[in-house]
Amino acid sequence: MKSLLLAAAVALLAPLPSFPAPRLIGATPETRCDWGPISEIKAQPAELLLRTDAGPFKVLLGQSVKVAGADGRPLASVAELHAGQNVRVYYVIESGARALEIDVIP
């Protein structure tokens, strides 16, 4: 019982992320988020360039990245994204920013 109460207390005291939750994956303390319109999608190396309020942002794309459409349903791949589209990118820092999920936003 004590361990259950301790776990609940830790969950309540854990800081909430300052961004909306991803639609397809769970957020961890290491998860980061940035958003803005897509400037460019490069095939080699596979990366996505965003225009953010803080300036250009480059995130690496792997084959395991999840993509959600504006309706929240999964899309087949990053190939369904295009320049000018507004997205929210959830990523971790591992030798640069590595995308975990990309959500299309209206």
C-alpha positions in Angstrom: 0.0 0.0 0.0 2.9 2.4 0.8 4.5 1.8 -2.5 1.2 2.6 -4.3 0.9 5.8 -2.4 4.5 6.7 -3.1 4.0 6.1 -6.8 0.9 8.3 -6.8 2.7 11.1 -5.0 5.6 10.9 -7.5 3.1 11.1 -10.4 1.4 14.1 -8.9 4.6 15.9 -8.2 6.2 15.2 -11.6 6.2 18.3 -13.8 3.6 18.3 -16.6 5.0 18.9 -20.1 4.5 22.4 -21.5 3.1 21.0 -24.7 0.1 19.0 -25.8 0.5 15.2 -25.5 1.5 13.3 -28.6 -1.4 11.4 -30.3 0.3 8.1 -31.1 3.1 7.6 -28.5 3.5 8.3 -24.8 5.5 11.2 -23.6 8.5 10.7 -21.4 10.6 13.2 -19.4 13.1 13.1 -22.3 10.4 14.0 -24.9 10.6 17.5 -26.3 8.3 19.3 -28.7 8.5 22.1 -31.3 6.0 23.2 -33.9 5.6 25.3 -37.0 5.3 25.1 -40.7 7.5 22.6 -42.6 10.2 24.5 -44.6 11.6 21.4 -46.3 11.8 17.6 -46.1 15.1 16.1 -47.2 15.6 12.5 -48.2 19.3 12.2 -47.7 20.0 12.6 -44.9 16.4 12.1 -43.8 15.5 15.3 -42.0 12.7 17.7 -41.6 13.2 21.5 -41.4 10.7 23.6 -39.5 10.2 27.4 -39.2 9.7 28.0 -35.5 9.3 31.3 -33.5 12.9 30.7 -32.3 14.2 30.2 -35.8 14.9 27.2 -38.1 14.7 23.8 -36.5 16.2 20.6 -38.0 15.0 17.1 -36.8 16.3 13.8 -38.0 13.8 11.3 -39.4 14.0 7.6 -38.9 11.9 4.7 -40.2 10.2 4.3 -36.8 8.8 7.9 -36.7 5.0 7.9 -36.2 2.9 10.4 -38.2 -0.6 11.5 -37.3 -3.0 13.5 -39.6 -5.0 16.5 -38.5 -7.8 14.1 -37.6 -5.5 12.2 -35.2 -5.4 9.0 -37.3 -2.0 7.5 -38.2 -0.6 8.4 -41.7 1.4 5.8 -43.6 4.7 7.7 -43.5 6.5 11.1 -43.6 6.1 11.0 -47.4 2.5 12.2 -46.8 3.8 15.5 -45.4 4.6 18.6 -47.5 6.2 22.0 -47.2 4.0 24.7 -45.7 2.0 22.2 -43.6 1.8 23.0 -39.8 3.1 20.2 -37.6 4.0 19.5 -34.1 7.2 17.4 -33.8 7.9 15.3 -30.7 11.6 14.3 -30.4 14.4 13.3 -28.2 18.0 14.6 -28.2 20.3 11.8 -29.4 23.2 13.1 -31.5 20.9 15.9 -32.5 17.1 16.0 -32.5 15.6 12.7 -33.5 11.8 12.6 -34.3 9.5 10.2 -32.5 6.2 11.5 -33.8 5.0 14.2 -36.1 1.4 15.5 -35.8 -0.3 17.6 -38.4 -2.0 20.5 -36.8 -4.7 22.8 -38.4 
